[in-house]
Amino acid sequence: MGKFLEAVLLLSGVIIGAGMFGIPFSFAQAGFWLGVFELAVLSGVVLVMHLVYGEIVLHTPTFHRMPGYVRMYLGPRAAAAAWGSALFGIVGTLLAYIVIGGVFLGGIFQHINIIPNSGELPWPLVLAAFGSVIAFFPLRKEAFVNGLLTLLLVGLVILLSVALLPGLNPRYLENISVANAFVPYGILLFALSGGVVIPDVITLLGRSRVKARAAIAVGSLIPAAIYFLFALAVVGASGGVVSSDAIRGLAPIVGEWAVLVGSIIGFLAVITSYIGLHGSFQALLRLDLRIPRAAAWGAASGIPLAFYLVGFRDFITIIGAVGAVAVGIDAALILATHNRLRQSSGAALSPSAYVFEGSVYALVSAGVAVYLYQLFV
């Protein structure tokens, strides 16, 4: 597998994860075409954020994770905010993978029925253990395995979506609910974001600026296209009865085969993202806190699992919070870090750049405020 393709698949594999299965539910709540509009806007915003973060990594001689870059360019106070956001985001994301991945893994074994009483097994714990073992290996092996799983995942998503499209009912796509217009926001940000692995993408490509930019662009846009196709197929076939995981609600409409295939897709989506993010969490702890590799691996494996064990298990709430709060804060910090980097090199921002950044800051602030209002009020 070529390095460029491996880098693209590493980024896409981390992005295409558990968040994909919350998108049809959120689109059904807000209205399909309103959801598509939000998908297009937020895909563009996240793409720019990924490219900007890539520029920060490329222009900095030493490798870090986001809190490390923020500390270098913005100081310790901003770094504390970056650390809080990074820990909240990574732990929350790995927790979401454990929650929904356990559902999909259990669904697979219940349908193939090769393990007696498989429904009673602790599948989330099995998934966490399996993903952590794979993530123990060095990046090159991890990236290769992740790339193969991502190729299989994309193929199965397309297969399931194409199989569902003949049953599409256009009336299911017509409704719009202004009251629920904000439901897709946090879920989409969660589902589209994969910046945590961009330093690894650049490591694979040997700091080649042209290849890195191209890999980041392609790796960021592939998930957006997959999400549109998947949401169109599921919402078009299911209408207002879309389940929160997008899969279990398909059984009464198209049959149990769709649940089995969907569970396999879900497992692949979760495990590819879990592997990549677990490795990034380890790197964050090793590079910026100087924690030994074994201890970093143990922390990345144990902390999300501990939150699951104490009762944090609401999938939609978890991904909405991570998307609206952590991803939003990260976007603001990336822009501020990039500004400081440009200022240190003597470059000036264009008026259009100021407008874009102001729009991102406003979107982030509104997103965090509205999500917290909906969550607590």
Residue pairs with C-beta under 8 A, 6 or more apart in sequence:
1 9
1 144
1 147
1 148
3 204
3 205
3 206
3 211
4 205
4 211
4 214
4 215
5 147
6 143
6 144
6 147
6 204
7 143
7 201
7 204
7 205
7 211
7 212
7 215
7 219
8 215
8 218
8 219
8 222
9 143
9 146
9 147
9 150
9 151
9 219
10 143
10 146
10 147
10 150
10 197
10 200
10 201
10 204
10 219
10 276
11 50
11 194
11 197
11 198
11 201
11 215
11 216
11 219
11 220
12 150
12 154
12 194
12 219
12 220
12 222
12 223
13 146
13 147
13 149
13 150
13 153
13 272
13 273
13 275
13 276
14 146
14 194
14 196
14 197
14 272
14 273
14 276
14 277
14 280
15 191
15 192
15 193
15 194
15 219
15 220
15 223
15 273
16 150
16 153
16 154
16 157
16 222
16 223
16 226
16 269
16 272
16 273
17 93
17 97
17 191
17 269
17 270
17 272
17 273
17 274
17 277
18 93
18 96
18 97
18 99
18 100
18 101
18 266
18 269
18 270
18 273
18 315
18 319
19 96
19 187
19 188
19 190
19 191
19 192
19 319
19 323
20 157
20 191
20 223
20 226
20 227
20 230
20 246
20 269
21 100
21 245
21 246
21 247
21 266
21 269
22 187
22 190
22 191
22 244
22 245
22 246
22 315
22 316
22 319
22 320
23 35
23 39
23 184
23 187
23 188
23 191
23 227
23 230
23 231
23 246
24 230
24 231
24 234
24 235
24 238
24 242
24 246
25 242
25 243
25 244
25 245
25 246
25 316
26 35
26 183
26 184
26 187
26 188
27 34
27 35
27 36
27 184
27 231
27 235
27 242
28 172
28 235
28 238
28 239
28 240
28 242
29 177
29 180
29 183
29 184
30 38
30 176
30 177
30 180
30 181
30 182
30 183
30 184
31 174
31 175
31 176
31 177
31 180
31 181
32 172
32 173
32 174
32 175
32 231
32 232
32 235
32 236
33 173
33 176
34 176
34 177
34 181
34 184
35 184
35 231
36 228
36 231
38 184
38 185
38 188
39 184
39 188
39 224
39 227
39 228
39 231
40 224
42 185
42 188
42 189
42 192
43 192
43 220
43 221
43 224
45 331
45 360
45 363
46 189
46 192
46 193
46 220
47 217
47 220
47 221
48 356
49 193
49 195
49 330
49 331
49 334
49 335
49 360
50 194
50 195
50 198
50 216
50 220
51 213
51 216
51 217
52 334
52 335
52 338
53 66
53 195
53 198
53 334
54 198
54 201
54 202
54 212
54 213
54 216
55 338
55 341
56 69
56 73
56 334
56 337
56 338
56 341
57 63
57 69
57 198
57 199
57 202
58 202
58 207
58 209
58 212
59 341
59 345
60 69
60 72
60 341
63 199
63 203
63 287
64 72
64 199
64 287
64 288
65 86
65 196
65 199
65 280
65 283
65 284
65 287
65 288
66 82
66 86
66 195
66 196
66 330
66 333
66 334
67 79
67 82
67 83
67 86
67 284
67 288
68 79
68 287
68 288
69 337
70 78
70 79
70 81
70 82
70 333
70 337
71 78
71 79
71 82
71 288
73 337
73 340
73 341
73 344
74 333
74 336
74 337
74 340
78 333
78 336
81 329
81 333
82 330
82 333
85 325
85 326
85 329
85 330
85 333
86 196
86 284
86 326
86 330
88 322
88 325
88 326
89 196
89 322
89 326
89 327
89 330
90 196
90 277
90 280
90 281
90 284
91 303
91 304
91 307
92 318
92 319
92 321
92 322
92 326
93 190
93 273
93 277
93 319
93 322
94 274
94 277
94 278
94 281
94 300
94 303
94 304
95 304
95 307
95 308
95 312
95 318
96 190
96 315
96 318
96 319
96 322
97 127
97 131
97 270
97 273
97 274
97 277
97 304
98 124
98 127
98 128
98 274
98 304
98 305
98 308
99 124
99 308
99 313
99 314
99 315
99 318
100 245
100 266
100 270
100 315
101 123
101 124
101 127
101 131
101 266
101 267
101 270
101 271
101 274
102 122
102 123
102 124
102 125
102 126
102 127
103 123
103 245
103 263
103 266
104 245
104 247
104 262
104 263
104 264
104 266
104 267
104 270
105 123
105 126
105 127
105 263
105 267
106 118
106 119
106 121
106 123
107 247
107 248
107 259
107 260
107 262
107 263
107 266
108 260
108 263
108 264
108 267
109 115
109 118
109 121
109 123
110 118
110 119
111 256
111 259
111 260
111 263
112 260
115 121
124 308
125 305
127 267
127 270
127 271
127 274
128 301
128 304
128 305
128 308
130 271
131 271
131 274
131 275
131 278
132 278
132 297
132 300
132 301
134 142
134 145
134 271
134 275
135 142
135 274
135 275
135 278
135 279
135 282
135 297
135 300
135 301
136 297
137 145
139 200
139 203
139 204
139 279
142 275
142 276
142 279
143 200
143 204
145 275
146 272
146 275
146 276
149 268
149 271
149 272
149 275
150 268
150 272
152 268
153 265
153 268
153 269
153 272
154 222
154 226
156 261
156 264
156 265
156 268
157 226
157 229
157 230
157 265
157 269
158 226
158 229
159 261
160 230
160 233
160 258
160 261
160 262
160 265
161 229
161 230
161 232
161 233
161 234
162 233
163 254
163 258
163 261
164 233
164 234
164 236
164 237
164 250
164 254
164 258
165 232
165 233
165 236
165 237
167 236
167 237
167 253
167 254
168 232
168 233
168 236
168 237
169 236
169 237
169 239
170 236
171 239
172 235
172 236
172 237
172 238
172 239
172 240
173 232
173 235
173 236
182 367
182 370
182 371
182 374
185 323
185 324
185 367
185 370
185 371
186 319
186 320
186 321
186 322
186 323
186 324
186 325
186 367
186 371
187 316
187 319
187 320
187 323
188 323
189 323
189 324
189 327
189 328
189 367
190 319
190 320
190 322
190 323
190 327
191 223
191 227
191 319
191 323
192 220
192 223
192 224
192 227
193 323
193 327
193 330
194 219
194 220
194 223
194 276
195 330
195 334
196 277
196 280
196 284
197 276
197 277
197 279
197 280
198 216
199 280
199 283
200 276
200 279
200 280
200 283
201 212
201 215
201 216
201 219
202 212
205 211
205 212
205 215
230 246
234 242
234 246
234 250
235 242
237 250
237 253
237 254
238 249
238 250
238 253
241 249
241 253
242 249
243 249
243 250
244 315
244 316
245 266
245 315
246 262
247 258
247 259
247 262
247 263
247 265
247 266
248 259
250 258
250 259
250 262
251 258
251 259
278 300
278 301
281 296
281 299
281 300
282 293
282 296
282 297
282 300
283 296
285 291
285 295
285 296
285 299
285 300
286 292
286 293
286 296
291 299
312 318
317 375
320 371
320 375
321 371
321 375
324 367
324 368
324 370
324 371
324 372
325 368
325 371
325 372
328 363
328 364
328 365
328 367
328 368
329 364
329 368
331 360
331 364
332 360
332 361
332 364
335 357
335 360
335 361
339 349
339 357
342 348
342 349
349 357
